[in-house]
Structure formats: C-alpha cells, structure tokens
Amino acid sequence: MAEDILIPLVVFAAIFGVVYVIVSARNRERMAMIEKGVSPKDFMTERRPNSYGIVKWALLLAGIGFGLFIGSLLETYTSIQEEPAYFASALFFGGAGLFIAFLIAKNAEEKK
C-alpha cells in the first residue's frame, strides 16, 4: 500500500532534482561569465531553422505504418510469429523512412 504512494513521489522528486540541478548549474555558469566580464550571448551559437523536421517525422510515421502493414502480411502469409513480424518490420521501415528523410535534406543542402 505504501509503495503505491512512495513510487510516484520518488519518481517526481528525482525528475524535479535533475531539472533543478541543470537549471542551477546553468545559472551559476552564466553568473561566473558575467563576473568575468564576458557576455553569455557570445557563446551561444546561431541556430539554423530546421525546415526538414516535418519531412523527417512524416517519413518516420509513414515508414512505421508501412512496417506494421508488412508485419501483418508476414504474420498472415508466413510462419513468422506475430510480435517479431510487427516489431522488426516497423523498426526496419521506420529507419528506412528516417534514412530517406536524411537523403532528402542532404540533397537539398547540396543544392543551396
């Protein structure tokens, strides 16, 4: 009974602790930089907009969907068991979708 309450509290405390340590360390680092007369903005790199993020997600999800379809076909028409067929094909085609998204982004960057 006590575990039902204790486990979520410990997980929440751990997540809060990690976030607090990261935020306080970043604040101390910036304060040390300001004390030495260095602007923290000098060390920030300029972010390039990722215009191919939606293509990456679209091809990943389409690949997973296609993989699940292929897994269904493998399970129905072969002697492969259900779980390996679904998981292997979903991961394979999801990875293939990410690779295709990488090639599209790489070709577009080379054209620029």
N, C-alpha and C positions, 0 to 999 in steps of 0.2 A: 504494500500500500504506500509506504514511504517512497519507494522507487518511482512511483507514478508522478510524484511531485518533484522529487530530487533530480531526476534526469533532465527534464526540461530546464530547471533552474541552473544546473551546471552547464548545459549547452549554451543558454543565454548569457551566463556570466563569462564563459570562455570567449564567445563572439564579441561581447562588449569589451573584454580585456584586450583582445587583439586589436580592435578598432581604436581603443584609447591609446595603446602603446604606439601605433602607427601615427596617429594624429599628434600626440605629444612629441614624438621624435621629429616629425616634420617641423613642428613649431620651434623646437629647440634649435634645429639646424638653421632655420631662417633667422631666428634671433641672433645666433652666433655670426651669421653672414652680415646682418645689419650692424652689429657691433664692430665688425672689422671694416665697415665702410663699403661693402660690396652689395650691389643690388641683386636680390634673388632672381629678378627677371632676366638678368644677364645669362643665367644658366639654363633657363627654360628654352627648349628647342621649339621651333615653329612647327606646328602640326600641319601636315598636308591633309586636305579633305579626302576622305576615303569614299570616292564615288562608286566603287565597285562592291561595297558591302552588301547592298541589296542583291546583287547578282550572285554573290557567294552564298547568301542564305537561301536564295531561290533555288539554286542548283543543288545545294545540300539537301534541302527538304524534298525536292523532286527526285533526287537520287535515292533517298531513303524510301520514299513512296514506291518508286520503281523496284527497289530491292525487296520491299515487302511483297509486291506483286510477284516477282520472280521466286521469292521464297514460297509463296503459296503454290505456284506452279511446280516447284521442285518437290514440295511435300505431297502434292496430289499425284503427280505422274512418275515419281521415282520412289525408291525405298529409303530416302533420307528422312530422318526424324524431323518433327515439327520445329523444335527450338533451334537446332543448328541451321536448318534451312532458312528460317526467318532472320536470325541474328547475323549469320555470315553474309547473306546476300544484302541485307540492309546496310551493314557496315561497309561492304565492298562497294556498293553503288553510291553510298553517301561519300565515301572517299574519292570515288571517281568523279562525282559532282564537284567536290572541292578542287580536285586537280584541274578539271575543265575551267572552273572559275579562275584559278591561278593562271592558266594559259591565256584566257581572255584578257585579264588585267595586264599580263606581261606584254602581250601583243599590242594592247592599246598604249602602254607606256613607251614602247619602242617607236610607235608611230608619231609620238609627240616630239 
